Amino acid sequence: MKALVLVDHPEEKIQLLTIEKPVPTKGQVLVRLKAAALNRRDQWIREGKYPNIQINTVLGSDGAGIVEEVGAGVSSSLIGKEVIINPNIEWGDNPKVQSKNYRILGMPVNGTFAEYVTVEAAKIHEKPAHLNWEQAAAIPLGGLTAFRAVFGQGQLAEGQNILISGAGGGVAQFAMLYALAAKANVYVTSGSEDKIKTCIALGAKAGFNYKGEDWQKEALQASGGFDVVIDSAGGDQLNDFIKMMKPAGMIVFYGATNGTPQKLDMFRMFWNQITLQGSTMGNDQEFEQMVAFINQHKIIPILDSVRPFSEIISAFDAMKMGGAFGKLVVGIETELLI
């Protein structure tokens, strides 16, 4: 089968290769993939910026397809089912935090940038009927990360004010779609006026360009303060968020691309009962809840582009360049094994 493999090469770190088709073992299913989507994680692995890099691994955490075979102990009734894949592996028994053995599909375990993938039968969920293959494939990692941040950690409720930073990112866009479905008052930040306009067209009340000097004052005046902030950058802007929070507000961050703040306004935090909450991709129960939420509200993921599997490396290059709005997706068509 064709697969995108991380290799030990000085320049071409990822290569489309022909490798052996996997066979489902006990408790597993074999999924014939119809589409897969990229995440920042994939590009970071390509650049060697992810921990515990393992060469000769098939990358990819997001995917949707059809169950083609089942392993021992798995009902044959699953064969032919259209599914999306939960990329969690060994979250553990505590729903609040992942176990020490936790890992994600697509490195170190072979992932979805291939014609076939084997996963635990418990990790497949019925594809939402209102979505096509490319839309469904865009959900898993980014969608689950946003769902946990917005609801599991942020406890967002109808009518509350939520600020989502960096609205050009995939997780941020899922957070926006979820918050809109929950009937919250949604505000966004971005360094792009075009992206802000797009978010407003999708239902956000307002957007603020973080490159401007007074965007914080503008945001506070427009909103009256925020109950929840969802952020992936960290850095000194955390203090800006603290100043904009309503009493007992929640700042949820799922990344720290800008590093740690030089100082943290702890006085304002304790006096106003502000919570700073870390978050990651969600647990297995949250994945199930997320799929139900997407089905209930007929949420459609935002896609930037769809290209054939043969051009997947160009999708990595596009992610590296930046500027995309929505998920980068590849369609996968199974060919005869060589």
Buried (B, 14 or more C-beta within 10 A) or exposed (E): BBBBBBEEEEEEBBEBBEBEBBEBEEBBBBBBBBBBBBBBBBBBBBEEEBEEBEEEBBBBBBBBBBBBBBBEEBEEEBBEBBBBBBBBBEBBEEEEEBEEEBBBBBBEBBBBBBBBBBBBBEBBBEBBEEBBBBBBBBBBBBBBBBBBBBBBBBBBEEEBBBBBBBBBBBBBBBBBBBBBBBEBBBBBBBEBEEBBEBBBEBEBBBBBBBEEEEBBBEBBEEBEBBBBBBBBBBBBBBBBBBBBBBEEBBBBBBBBEBEEBEEBBEEEBEEBEBBBBBBBBBBBEBBEBBBEBBBEEEBBBBBBBBBEBEEBBBBBEBBEEEEBBBBBBBBBEBEEEE
